Amino acid sequence: MEAIFIRRSIRKYKDQPVEKEKIEKLLRAAMQAPSAGNQQPWEFIVVQEKDNLKKLSKMSPYSKFIKDAPVAFVLIANEERMKFPEHWQQDMGAAAQNILLEAVELELGAVWVGVAPLEDRVNYVKNMFNLRETLKPYCVIALGYPAEGQENKFIDRYDETRVHFEKF
Ligand SMILES: Cc1cc2nc3c(=O)[nH]c(=O)nc-3n(C[C@H](O)[C@H](O)[C@H](O)COP(=O)(O)O)c2cc1C
């Protein structure tokens, strides 16, 4: 699938909003992800207001670019929906990756910004959105149309020394 091979982390965006239809498509892609026992623990906060993006960008030294993104998704796992709580991070990871790949398909650029399990970032997001204890922030994905010079493009990372047939 081409999107897998050309996807890059894109952190600079055009000053152009992302269409409502595309936002919905991205969230639909997220919710198509596999999850343990089909528990679908995810919830999403769509952040588009400048003040909120600015506040979110202060979560860590590595999230500053969020303030200039047209949109960011906050991915949250809802403990109340979990049947297999030990697997929630994996469920959320699959949903996050679906968003990144769908973004490529929609000619957008995106980047995964880590939150869980770093306590300071988790608490920052919890406080910002006043989340109850059962809602666990997982990651943030910033999105937009890639700025000039920023593009999804292929970088070859295949390394045959990592492949082990039958034994290590
Ligand atoms: C769990 C996780 C956390 C990440 N956190 C950040 C982050 O806080 N800030 C950031 O700019 N990029 C973050 N990234 C993006 C990585 O830096 C990026 O995926 C990596 O450098 C490889 O580049 P590529 O995505 O273009 O292939 C994160 C990626 C993952 C999977």
The ligand as a Gaussian input file, in Angstrom:
#p B3LYP/6-31G(d) Opt

LIG

0 1
 C        5.010000       6.915000      20.225000
 C        5.484000       8.057000      19.373000
 C        5.702000       9.283000      19.972000
 C        6.128000      10.371000      19.189000
 N        6.250000      11.599000      19.791000
 C        6.611000      12.659000      19.050000
 C        6.663000      13.958000      19.637000
 O        6.401000      14.131000      20.838000
 N        7.010000      15.006000      18.858000
 C        7.319000      14.848000      17.530000
 O        7.626000      15.848000      16.865000
 N        7.265000      13.617000      16.921000
 C        6.918000      12.536000      17.653000
 N        6.811000      11.298000      17.059000
 C        7.141000      11.125000      15.613000
 C        8.523000      10.485000      15.433000
 O        9.516000      11.427000      15.763000
 C        8.680000      10.008000      13.973000
 O        7.690000       9.057000      13.686000
 C       10.058000       9.410000      13.703000
 O       11.049000      10.389000      13.818000
 C       10.153000       8.764000      12.325000
 O        9.890000       9.692000      11.310000
 P        8.689000       9.462000      10.273000
 O        7.407000       9.457000      11.061000
 O        8.763000      10.612000       9.314000
 O        8.891000       8.143000       9.612000
 C        6.370000      10.200000      17.798000
 C        6.137000       8.950000      17.212000
 C        5.680000       7.901000      17.972000
 C        5.374000       6.578000      17.309000

